């Protein structure tokens, strides 16, 4: 099942991450489910494995293994804990903005620390009133000498309560060219984190609120030029966000199928294993088909991304297929488990809750379908995957 586009290196990486997830992550799941709080210690332990640096150049201490390797890392963590898979995927969004828009000094300062697991980055774009409408944001930054002064509020920030470095997109002027991105360290005066609110799923992961109250940030912390903020937000979402959420969904989907087949082998009806019932076998076959198709879509998309090929449509489709398929298979699994699936002594209800968390970020399924309709009609507005691969090829590494 992992042969699509994968090399021996990818197989070794999968085995390494799976072993770690079983040893270090699985035993902590009951505590994360009970507290519903961000597990800072486990997040740090995962970061110290070096996996946050999977797409970072070796010049900056990274693994330099690309997006397929990143997908496998997130997938294997998510197979055990959707929360910890989400933690890594959110950190990768923070990596993207520095890799693609950071200057030489910013890269030398932050990328080695991220690769070593000493810094957990985030990206903060969404606001309460604007939601997914990036141009509707109202948080501001005003130039004041060698600094910018930030004011406003961001919500649904992945790794909000464990992050060290926040990539914040705010308004510096009107219109689409009036957005600018900044790197904001978590200890800066005028910056604070909102109270973590309990959520339906992904217990152990935080996606909360950030507040900026006359938060002074040096101009050297600006990512790119004034007006580049829209590109920072969109490129992170398109190139990393969709692929990363695809990987989380894929890992959860794998866990759903494994747990359901195990249940069917253990549970007996009419003197035979439950999977001997034709109705159950049909559901298992459907789930297996969905998982195979989902993995193919996921790996194909990031394979193209690693090759520097235009693949915006493939990334959109991979997110759409994987999220919808994982949710559909979770429902089938609950149907097979029946009342047994409602109790927390089995993980199937957790998988369903976690799968539903993948729906909204980086665009709901309706958003993906609308963008894919533009592809069909020939009205799509350029390819972020092409633009960013060209930029990386032209950029100096040191």
Secondary structure as UniProt FT lines:
FT   TURN            4..5
FT   HELIX           8..20
FT   HELIX           21..25
FT   HELIX           26..28
FT   HELIX           29..35
FT   HELIX           40..47
FT   TURN            48..50
FT   HELIX           51..53
FT   TURN            54..55
FT   HELIX           58..60
FT   HELIX           66..80
FT   HELIX           82..101
FT   HELIX           104..115
FT   TURN            116..117
FT   STRAND          121..124
FT   TURN            128..130
FT   HELIX           134..136
FT   STRAND          140..144
FT   TURN            145..146
FT   STRAND          147..158
FT   TURN            159..162
FT   STRAND          165..171
FT   TURN            176..177
FT   STRAND          179..185
FT   TURN            186..187
FT   TURN            189..190
FT   STRAND          191..193
FT   TURN            203..204
FT   STRAND          207..218
FT   HELIX           219..221
FT   STRAND          222..223
FT   TURN            226..227
FT   HELIX           229..235
FT   HELIX           236..241
FT   HELIX           242..266
FT   STRAND          268..269
FT   TURN            270..271
FT   STRAND          272..273
FT   HELIX           274..276
FT   HELIX           278..306
FT   TURN            307..308
FT   HELIX           312..337
FT   HELIX           338..342
FT   TURN            344..345
FT   HELIX           348..356
FT   TURN            357..362
FT   HELIX           365..377
FT   HELIX           384..394
//
